[in-house]
Amino acid sequence: MYLRAAILFSLVIFIGNIMANASKLEFTNIKCHAKDTAFLDFKYCFIKSVNRTYKYISLKASLHQVPITNASAKLQILRRFLSYMPITIAADIDVCKYMASKKNLANPMLRLFEDITTNYTNANHKCPYDHDLFIDRLPAQFLSEHFTNSLPLPPGDYGFNSKWYTNSIERATIHIYATIS
């Protein structure tokens, strides 16, 4: 009995140390690609390193055909093994319906989407979207807290892929790469 308790206690401490060590997320790259430049283009898309511990992402998409009344997205997290492989099921979001009702916040991908749109974008409202969209200074610390609390991921290289659609036509892709250590 004592041996089982000791093994269980050791296992809990070991797993706790792994999770405590996997608490730092650092951006490594961002790629923004407009599939149809007549519909939208990216004015900027970059990672800014202020110092060793503070990095943030900023991007701005200029919309040329407004208003947008039918928008959707596909969000997925990938982990790098030999290549980037999906580790989550792709979350398909009807952005207009979601922003109108804000349901399904139990899904960690939708909770991340909600937290980002609430705090770091100008897209936190119902459709139609009739203005340029931006993400302004999304810090790595914010995502680090989200991934260690909501989605406890082990150390490694990760990618966050998003595809953006209007009227079922793919308009843009945004790929954010990061390392969790």
N, C-alpha and C positions, 0 to 999 in steps of 0.2 A: 504494500500500500504506500509506504513512504517513498519507494523508488518511483512509482507512477507519479506521485505528486511532485517529486523533484524533477523528473523528466518534463512534465507538463509546465512547471515553473520555468525551467531552462528554455523550453520552446517558446513560451510567451516572451521572455526577455530577449531571445534571439530575434524573433519576428519584430518585436518593438524596436530593436536597434536597427534592423534593416529599414523599417519605415521611417525612423528618425533620420537616418543617413540619406534617404531619398527625398530630401526636402528642398533642394535647390534646382530651380529651372533656369536655364540660360539660353537665350535666343542664339541661333547660329546662322540662320538665313531666312529670307522671305522672298517669295516670287509671286508677282501679280501679273496675270495675263488676261487681256481683253480679247475674247473670241471674235467679237464684231465691233470694230472701232467706230463704225457709223452709229452704233447704239450707245457705247460708252468707251471711255479711255481713262487710264490712271494718270493723274497729274503727278503723283509721287507715291512711292511705296518703299519704305526703308526701315532699317533698324538703326537706332541712334544709341551709341554707347556714351553715356555721360561720364561715368567713371567705372572702376572695376566691378562695382556691385550694382549699378543702376543702368539698365538698358530698357528701351521702350520701342514699340512699333507705332508708326504712323503711316496712314495711307489715305488717299483721296481719289474717289471715282467721280468723274464728271459724266453726268447722264445727258445724252443728246436728244433722246426721244421720251419726253415726259408728257403726261404723268404715267407712272407705273402702277397699275391696279391689280396685277397678277404676278406675284413674285414667289419663288420657291428656292430652296437650298438643299444641298446634300452635304452633310458634315461627317467626317470620319477621322479617327486617330490611327496612325500607323506607327509601327515600331521597326527599327532597323535591325535585322539579323544579318543576312547576306545582302538583302535588298529591303526596301521598305514594304512591310506586309501589314495588312489590316489587323488590328487587335480589338476593334469595336465594330459592331454592326453599324452600317451607314445610317445616320439619322436623316430622314427626309422630312423637311419642314415646309409647309405652306406658310410662307412668311406673313402674308396678309391675314390669314385666319389666325395664326398664332399671335400676332401683335394685337388683334382685336380681342382675343379671349384670354391669352396668357395661361393656357392649360398645359398639363403634362409636365409640370416642373419637377416631378419625381425622376424624370430621365436626366442623368448627369450631363449629357450633351446639350439638352435644352436649357438646363440651369446655367451652364457656362455661357450659352448664347444670350440668355436673358441678362446675366450679370454684365457681360461686355456691352450689350446694347443700352443698358440702363446707365452705365457709368462712363463709357468712353466713346460713344458715337452720337450722331444726330439722327439715328434711325429708330429711335424708341417711340414710335407712334404708329397709328393705323395707316393703311393704304388710303389714298394714293401717295406715292413718293414723287414730288415734283421739284426736287432740289438735288444738288450734288450730295453724295454720301461720303462720310469720312470716319476713320478711327483715329482718335487723337491721343497719342502718348499712352498706349496700353502697356503697362510695365510688366516685366517678367515676374516680379514679386507677386502680382495679382494672380497670374496663372499658376505660379508655384504653389500658392496657398490653395487654390482651387483643386489642383491635381493631387496634392497630398491629403486634402480633407475629403473631397468627393470621389475622386478616382485614384486611390493609392496605387501609383505606378512604380515599378522597380527602376533602379538606375539604368540609363541607356539613352540611345538616340531616338527621337520621336519626330513624327511629322503630323501636322494638323492640316488636312486637306478640306477645302470647301469649294463646291461648284455652285454657281448662282445662275438661276434660270428666270426668264420672263416668258409667259405664254408657251411654256414647255420647250423653249429654245435656250440652249446653254449660251450664256453671255460672257461669263468671266470665271476664272479660277484663281484662288488664293491658296498658296502653300506656305505654311510657316513651319520651320524646322527648329528644334530645340534639343538640348541635352539635359537630362535629369541626373544629378550626381548626389 
